[in-house]
Amino acid sequence: MIEGITNGINGSMIFLKDQISIAYNKHNGLQPIFDIKVNLQDRKVMFDPSIGSNSRQNGIRDIINKIVADFISLSIQMPGRLDASANPANAANNGDYLVEIKDQLILFLTQQ
């Protein structure tokens, strides 16, 4: 189950990576998924929405973080653990796989 959820999250992350890649979009004739305006104000370059996070939480980083959080939420969407009755220690995980999935993702990200 953990491997399947991890593979689903990983596949979604790869798809997202491709969708925000300029080279991938050009090669496949796709339109970009983000529309960012660039303004010059007082000799500063300003992006709208901002590239990073902002107080309104509508910056590009905020949006991507929300998308990734939705991918990770797959680990809590399963209706109960398959191994809960066999291992009482898993009952402490509230019947989901979030802890194990976070461990898997940390291992995956450190190998990149």
C-alpha positions in Angstrom: 0.0 0.0 0.0 2.8 2.4 1.0 4.7 1.7 -2.3 1.5 2.3 -4.3 0.7 5.6 -2.6 4.3 6.7 -3.0 4.3 5.8 -6.7 1.1 7.8 -7.2 2.6 10.8 -5.5 5.8 10.4 -7.4 4.0 10.1 -10.7 2.0 13.3 -9.9 5.1 15.2 -9.0 6.8 14.1 -12.3 3.7 15.3 -14.2 3.7 18.6 -12.4 7.4 19.0 -13.1 6.8 18.4 -16.8 3.9 20.9 -16.9 6.0 23.7 -15.5 9.0 23.0 -17.7 9.4 25.5 -20.5 11.3 22.9 -22.6 8.6 20.3 -22.1 5.8 22.7 -23.0 7.6 23.9 -26.2 8.4 20.4 -27.3 4.8 19.3 -26.8 3.1 22.5 -28.1 1.5 23.2 -24.7 0.6 26.5 -23.1 2.1 27.4 -19.8 0.0 26.7 -16.7 1.0 29.9 -15.0 0.5 33.5 -16.3 2.9 35.9 -14.6 3.0 39.6 -15.4 6.3 41.4 -15.1 6.2 45.1 -14.2 9.0 47.6 -13.7 8.3 49.8 -10.6 10.8 52.2 -9.3 13.7 50.4 -11.1 12.6 47.1 -9.5 11.2 44.1 -11.3 7.9 43.0 -9.9 6.0 39.8 -10.7 2.3 39.5 -10.4 1.6 37.0 -8.8 4.8 36.9 -7.0 7.2 34.1 -7.8 7.6 33.1 -4.1 5.2 33.0 -1.2 3.3 36.1 -0.2 0.8 37.2 2.5 -2.2 36.5 0.3 -0.9 33.0 -0.4 -1.4 33.3 -4.1 2.2 33.4 -5.2 3.6 30.7 -7.5 5.4 29.0 -4.6 2.1 29.0 -2.6 0.2 27.5 -5.5 2.8 24.7 -6.1 2.9 24.0 -2.3 -0.9 23.6 -2.3 -0.7 21.2 -5.3 2.0 19.1 -3.7 0.0 19.0 -0.4 -2.9 17.7 -2.4 -0.7 14.9 -3.8 0.5 14.0 -0.4 -3.1 13.9 0.9 -3.4 10.6 -1.0 -1.9 9.1 2.1 -4.8 10.1 4.3 -7.5 9.3 1.7 -7.4 5.5 2.2 -10.2 4.3 4.4 -8.1 2.8 7.2 -4.9 0.9 7.4 -4.7 -2.6 6.1 -2.3 -3.6 8.9 -4.1 -1.9 11.8 -5.4 -5.0 13.4 -2.2 -7.0 12.9 0.0 -4.3 14.5 -1.4 -2.2 17.3 1.5 0.3 17.0 -0.1 1.4 13.6 -3.3 2.4 15.4 -1.4 5.5 16.6 -1.1 6.7 13.0 -4.9 7.5 13.0 -5.6 4.9 10.4 -3.7 6.6 7.6 -0.3 6.2 5.9 0.9 9.8 6.3 3.9 9.1 8.5 5.3 6.4 6.3 4.7 8.4 3.1 6.5 11.4 4.5 9.4 9.0 5.4 9.3 7.6 1.8 9.3 11.1 0.3 12.2 12.3 2.4 14.2 9.3 1.2 13.2 10.0 -2.4 14.1 13.7 -2.2 17.4 13.1 -0.6 18.4 10.7 -3.5 17.6 13.3 -6.2 
